[in-house]
Amino acid sequence: MTTSFGNDILPMFRPGDIACMAPKGVRLGDADWMGDPAGNDDFADHVNARRVFAALSSGFMPPGHRWSQGSLDLYASWMGDGFQP
């Protein structure tokens, strides 16, 4: 079964996580932004999703609520499945 942003990833972000990151230009609740295929000097593709994953993996975000390894694995599956909306 393919992992999708709307069904699998979005529900893992709490409303407060989404609200906290919005002023920083990080649109955690926006499937188009999260799945944007653009890259930059740090990541060849899907820079938004990959930066979020890096922050989640390091425990930098969300504040006060480190994601479990299972949640990180699900996010990694979403990326591996092609960043499906």
FIKOLZA-1660 file (N, C-alpha, C; in steps of 0.1 Angstrom, whole numbers, plus 5000, padded with zeros to 4 digits):
% residues 85
   i   px   py   pz ch aa at
   1 5008 4988 5000  A  M  N
   1 5000 5000 5000  A  M CA
   1 5009 5012 5000  A  M  C
   2 5006 5022 4992  A  T  N
   2 5014 5034 4990  A  T CA
   2 5010 5044 5002  A  T  C
   3 5021 5050 5007  A  T  N
   3 5019 5060 5018  A  T CA
   3 5016 5073 5011  A  T  C
   4 5006 5080 5017  A  S  N
   4 5003 5093 5012  A  S CA
   4 5004 5104 5023  A  S  C
   5 5006 5116 5018  A  F  N
   5 5007 5127 5028  A  F CA
   5 4994 5129 5035  A  F  C
   6 4983 5130 5028  A  G  N
   6 4970 5133 5034  A  G CA
   6 4965 5122 5044  A  G  C
   7 4967 5110 5041  A  N  N
   7 4963 5099 5049  A  N CA
   7 4972 5095 5060  A  N  C
   8 4985 5096 5058  A  D  N
   8 4995 5090 5067  A  D CA
   8 5004 5101 5074  A  D  C
   9 5008 5111 5067  A  I  N
   9 5018 5120 5073  A  I CA
   9 5011 5132 5080  A  I  C
  10 5002 5138 5073  A  L  N
  10 4995 5150 5079  A  L CA
  10 4989 5147 5093  A  L  C
  11 4983 5136 5095  A  P  N
  11 4977 5133 5108  A  P CA
  11 4988 5132 5119  A  P  C
  12 5000 5130 5116  A  M  N
  12 5011 5129 5126  A  M CA
  12 5015 5143 5131  A  M  C
  13 5012 5153 5124  A  F  N
  13 5015 5167 5128  A  F CA
  13 5003 5172 5136  A  F  C
  14 5007 5177 5148  A  R  N
  14 4996 5183 5157  A  R CA
  14 4993 5197 5152  A  R  C
  15 4981 5201 5154  A  P  N
  15 4977 5215 5150  A  P CA
  15 4987 5225 5155  A  P  C
  16 4992 5224 5167  A  G  N
  16 5002 5233 5172  A  G CA
  16 5015 5233 5165  A  G  C
  17 5019 5221 5160  A  D  N
  17 5031 5220 5152  A  D CA
  17 5030 5228 5139  A  D  C
  18 5018 5226 5133  A  I  N
  18 5016 5233 5120  A  I CA
  18 5016 5248 5122  A  I  C
  19 5009 5253 5133  A  A  N
  19 5008 5267 5136  A  A CA
  19 5022 5273 5140  A  A  C
  20 5030 5265 5147  A  C  N
  20 5043 5270 5152  A  C CA
  20 5052 5272 5140  A  C  C
  21 5052 5263 5130  A  M  N
  21 5061 5264 5119  A  M CA
  21 5057 5274 5108  A  M  C
  22 5044 5277 5107  A  A  N
  22 5038 5286 5096  A  A CA
  22 5045 5299 5096  A  A  C
  23 5048 5306 5107  A  P  N
  23 5054 5319 5106  A  P CA
  23 5069 5318 5100  A  P  C
  24 5074 5306 5101  A  K  N
  24 5088 5304 5096  A  K CA
  24 5088 5300 5081  A  K  C
  25 5076 5300 5075  A  G  N
  25 5075 5296 5061  A  G CA
  25 5075 5281 5059  A  G  C
  26 5074 5273 5069  A  V  N
  26 5073 5259 5068  A  V CA
  26 5059 5255 5069  A  V  C
  27 5053 5250 5058  A  R  N
  27 5039 5248 5056  A  R CA
  27 5036 5233 5058  A  R  C
  28 5037 5228 5070  A  L  N
  28 5035 5214 5073  A  L CA
  28 5022 5208 5069  A  L  C
  29 5012 5216 5069  A  G  N
  29 4998 5211 5065  A  G CA
  29 4995 5212 5050  A  G  C
  30 5004 5216 5042  A  D  N
  30 5002 5218 5028  A  D CA
  30 5009 5207 5020  A  D  C
  31 5001 5198 5014  A  A  N
  31 5006 5187 5006  A  A CA
  31 5014 5192 4994  A  A  C
  32 5010 5203 4988  A  D  N
  32 5017 5208 4976  A  D CA
  32 5031 5213 4980  A  D  C
  33 5032 5220 4991  A  W  N
  33 5044 5225 4996  A  W CA
  33 5054 5214 5000  A  W  C
  34 5048 5205 5008  A  M  N
  34 5056 5194 5013  A  M CA
  34 5061 5185 5002  A  M  C
  35 5053 5183 4991  A  G  N
  35 5057 5174 4980  A  G CA
  35 5063 5181 4969  A  G  C
  36 5066 5194 4970  A  D  N
  36 5073 5202 4959  A  D CA
  36 5086 5195 4955  A  D  C
  37 5087 5192 4942  A  P  N
  37 5099 5184 4938  A  P CA
  37 5112 5192 4937  A  P  C
  38 5111 5205 4939  A  A  N
  38 5123 5214 4937  A  A CA
  38 5134 5210 4947  A  A  C
  39 5146 5212 4943  A  G  N
  39 5158 5209 4951  A  G CA
  39 5166 5222 4953  A  G  C
  40 5177 5221 4960  A  N  N
  40 5186 5232 4962  A  N CA
  40 5200 5226 4964  A  N  C
  41 5209 5234 4970  A  D  N
  41 5222 5230 4972  A  D CA
  41 5224 5219 4982  A  D  C
  42 5214 5218 4991  A  D  N
  42 5214 5208 5002  A  D CA
  42 5208 5194 4997  A  D  C
  43 5197 5195 4990  A  F  N
  43 5190 5183 4985  A  F CA
  43 5187 5184 4971  A  F  C
  44 5189 5174 4963  A  A  N
  44 5187 5174 4949  A  A CA
  44 5173 5175 4945  A  A  C
  45 5164 5170 4954  A  D  N
  45 5149 5171 4951  A  D CA
  45 5141 5171 4964  A  D  C
  46 5129 5176 4963  A  H  N
  46 5120 5176 4974  A  H CA
  46 5126 5182 4987  A  H  C
  47 5132 5194 4985  A  V  N
  47 5139 5200 4996  A  V CA
  47 5130 5203 5008  A  V  C
  48 5118 5206 5006  A  N  N
  48 5109 5209 5018  A  N CA
  48 5107 5197 5026  A  N  C
  49 5103 5186 5020  A  A  N
  49 5100 5174 5027  A  A CA
  49 5113 5168 5033  A  A  C
  50 5124 5169 5026  A  R  N
  50 5136 5164 5032  A  R CA
  50 5142 5172 5044  A  R  C
  51 5140 5185 5043  A  R  N
  51 5144 5194 5054  A  R CA
  51 5135 5191 5067  A  R  C
  52 5122 5189 5064  A  V  N
  52 5114 5186 5076  A  V CA
  52 5118 5172 5081  A  V  C
  53 5121 5162 5073  A  F  N
  53 5125 5149 5078  A  F CA
  53 5138 5150 5086  A  F  C
  54 5147 5158 5081  A  A  N
  54 5160 5160 5088  A  A CA
  54 5157 5166 5102  A  A  C
  55 5148 5176 5103  A  A  N
  55 5145 5182 5116  A  A CA
  55 5138 5172 5125  A  A  C
  56 5129 5164 5119  A  L  N
  56 5122 5154 5127  A  L CA
  56 5132 5144 5132  A  L  C
  57 5140 5139 5124  A  S  N
  57 5150 5128 5127  A  S CA
  57 5160 5133 5138  A  S  C
  58 5164 5145 5138  A  S  N
  58 5173 5150 5147  A  S CA
  58 5167 5154 5161  A  S  C
  59 5153 5154 5161  A  G  N
  59 5146 5158 5173  A  G CA
  59 5144 5173 5175  A  G  C
  60 5149 5180 5165  A  F  N
  60 5147 5195 5165  A  F CA
  60 5133 5199 5165  A  F  C
  61 5125 5192 5158  A  M  N
  61 5110 5195 5157  A  M CA
  61 5103 5181 5158  A  M  C
  62 5091 5182 5162  A  P  N
  62 5084 5193 5168  A  P CA
  62 5089 5195 5183  A  P  C
  63 5088 5207 5188  A  P  N
  63 5093 5210 5201  A  P CA
  63 5085 5202 5212  A  P  C
  64 5092 5196 5220  A  G  N
  64 5086 5189 5232  A  G CA
  64 5079 5176 5228  A  G  C
  65 5081 5171 5216  A  H  N
  65 5074 5159 5212  A  H CA
  65 5082 5152 5201  A  H  C
  66 5092 5145 5205  A  R  N
  66 5100 5138 5195  A  R CA
  66 5092 5126 5189  A  R  C
  67 5093 5125 5176  A  W  N
  67 5086 5114 5169  A  W CA
  67 5092 5101 5172  A  W  C
  68 5084 5091 5172  A  S  N
  68 5089 5077 5174  A  S CA
  68 5096 5072 5162  A  S  C
  69 5103 5062 5163  A  Q  N
  69 5110 5056 5151  A  Q CA
  69 5100 5051 5141  A  Q  C
  70 5089 5046 5146  A  G  N
  70 5078 5041 5137  A  G CA
  70 5072 5053 5129  A  G  C
  71 5071 5064 5135  A  S  N
  71 5066 5076 5127  A  S CA
  71 5076 5081 5117  A  S  C
  72 5089 5081 5121  A  L  N
  72 5100 5085 5112  A  L CA
  72 5100 5075 5100  A  L  C
  73 5098 5062 5103  A  D  N
  73 5099 5052 5093  A  D CA
  73 5087 5054 5083  A  D  C
  74 5075 5058 5088  A  L  N
  74 5064 5060 5080  A  L CA
  74 5067 5072 5071  A  L  C
  75 5072 5083 5076  A  Y  N
  75 5076 5094 5068  A  Y CA
  75 5086 5090 5057  A  Y  C
  76 5096 5082 5061  A  A  N
  76 5106 5078 5051  A  A CA
  76 5099 5069 5040  A  A  C
  77 5089 5062 5044  A  S  N
  77 5081 5054 5034  A  S CA
  77 5074 5063 5024  A  S  C
  78 5068 5074 5030  A  W  N
  78 5062 5084 5021  A  W CA
  78 5071 5089 5011  A  W  C
  79 5083 5093 5015  A  M  N
  79 5093 5098 5006  A  M CA
  79 5097 5087 4996  A  M  C
  80 5099 5075 5000  A  G  N
  80 5103 5064 4991  A  G CA
  80 5092 5060 4982  A  G  C
  81 5079 5063 4985  A  D  N
  81 5068 5060 4977  A  D CA
  81 5065 5071 4967  A  D  C
  82 5074 5082 4967  A  G  N
  82 5073 5092 4957  A  G CA
  82 5065 5104 4961  A  G  C
  83 5064 5107 4974  A  F  N
  83 5059 5119 4979  A  F CA
  83 5044 5121 4975  A  F  C
  84 5036 5110 4976  A  Q  N
  84 5022 5111 4971  A  Q CA
  84 5014 5120 4980  A  Q  C
  85 5005 5128 4973  A  P  N
  85 4997 5137 4981  A  P CA
  85 4987 5130 4990  A  P  C
% end
